[in-house]
Amino acid sequence: MNKLMTMIAAAASLAVGSVGSSPEANAGAVLDHVLATKTLRVAVGTDWGMISFLNDKHELDGSDVDIAKAIAENLGVKVEFVTPAWDIITSGKWQGRWDVAMGEMVPTKARAEKLSFPAVYAWGAAVAVVYKDSKATKLSDLDGKVVGVTASGSAESYANHTLAPDWVGAKPIEFKFTPGEVKTYATDNVAFDDLRLGDGVRLDAVLTDRTVVRSAIKAGYPLKELSEPLFFSTSAITILPGDKHFSDKIAAAIKDMRDDGALSKIMIKWYGVKRTLEK
């Protein structure tokens, strides 16, 4: 009997290990692990504006945090947050450290080669922000300038003129300026810290999501948003491919939140608008 139990334990250990070591999840493995541990591990950021941030109590807060908690509640489990770097999330090399990634990721075809997007949950606008005393008033004023972007983000692809509008509801994109240099940063806030030093000191502009920009300005950053958006895009919940059962559960949770108005309420709470429909 002891030998049998040892064999069962070893098999279970191998099953859990396979979730972490494979770039894709085995069918049912992620959902089984979530239900067995009664825990949904969710990757969020600590300085992603109102999407997710550390509040005055040094606790994670924001729209993504509320949505993740609601998804976990829908699954009947608790939520546990982890805070990896964005480029690690987009690489798909999760190694079993989390089950779901937030961050309002744009579900492009290139990313779909490594990741899976069970549900779209927001629409957003990418914009350019400059120092408050900058003479730039329109996107074409950024021709030849130094712009900052988050590494591995859609804004970086836009700046490099490689962004392919291949997400749900995508419309043709016009590249309205050509930067002289594109600097990449780990987070938007690090880029904002360089931009706040003054116009052209280290950066002339930062490209990122409008909600992040407005959150920074509200927090006191001496910046101004150029009114013309770079592009509009969808944002999706992100998981690893391979576990259809888990994907279906996440999709169903977002559908339930959309149908009963919970998703809209969270967006209105943080942004004053639904952000669940195309702008």
C-alpha positions, 0 to 999 in steps of 0.5 A, a space after each residue: 500500500 505504501 508503495 502504491 501511495 508513493 507511486 501516486 504521489 510521484 505521478 502527481 508531482 510529475 503532473 504538476 511539474 509538467 505544467 511549469 516546464 512546458 511552454 504549453 499547458 497539458 489538456 486540463 492540467 492548469 484547471 485541475 491545478 487551480 481547482 486542486 489548490 483552490 487558488 488562481 495565480 494571477 500576474 499583474 504589475 505594481 505600477 501599471 497606472 489604474 490597471 494595477 498598482 500598489 496603493 497607500 497600504 502597499 496593497 495591489 489595487 486597480 481594475 485588473 486586480 478587481 477583475 482577477 478577483 471576480 474571475 477567481 470568485 466565479 471559479 470558486 477559488 481564492 486569488 494569489 497575485 504575482 508581479 513578473 516583468 512584462 517581457 517575461 509575461 509576453 515571452 510565454 516562459 511562465 514555468 508554472 509560476 502563474 495561471 493567468 496574466 492581466 495587463 490589458 495585453 493586445 492579442 496580436 497574431 505574433 503573441 498568439 504563437 506563444 500565448 492564448 487569449 480566451 476573452 477580450 475584456 477592454 478597449 483602449 487607446 494608445 497615445 503619445 505624452 510629452 513634457 508639459 512645456 513641450 512645443 509638440 501639439 500633434 503626432 507629426 511633431 515627434 518626427 526624428 524625436 526620442 520616444 520611450 516605450 515599454 519593452 515588448 509592448 504594442 507601443 514599441 511595435 508602433 514606434 518601430 512601424 512593425 505593429 500589425 493590426 491583427 486583433 479583434 476589431 482591428 482597423 488599419 493603422 497609420 504611422 503618423 511619425 517616425 522617431 529618430 530613436 526608440 528607447 525601451 523601458 521595463 515599465 511606463 513609470 520608468 519612462 515617465 521618470 525620464 520624461 519628467 526631467 524636461 523636454 528633450 533631456 532624455 526623452 521627447 515623448 512616451 507612447 503608452 495606453 491612455 489610462 496609464 498616461 492620465 493616471 500619471 498626470 493625475 499623480 502629479 507628473 508634469 506631462 501633457 497628452 497629445 490628443 490624437 490617439 495612435 491607435 485603438 485596440 482590444 485587451 485580452 485575458 492571457 493564458 498559456 495555450 493547451 488547456 481548453 477547459 481552463 480557457 473555456 472557464 475564463 471565457 465563461 467568467 468574463 461573459 458572466 461579468 459582461 452579462 451581469 454588468 460587473 465588468 462595466 461597473 469595475 471599469 466605471 469605478 476606475 475610469 469613469 467609462 465602461 471601456 468594455 466597448 469599442 471607442 
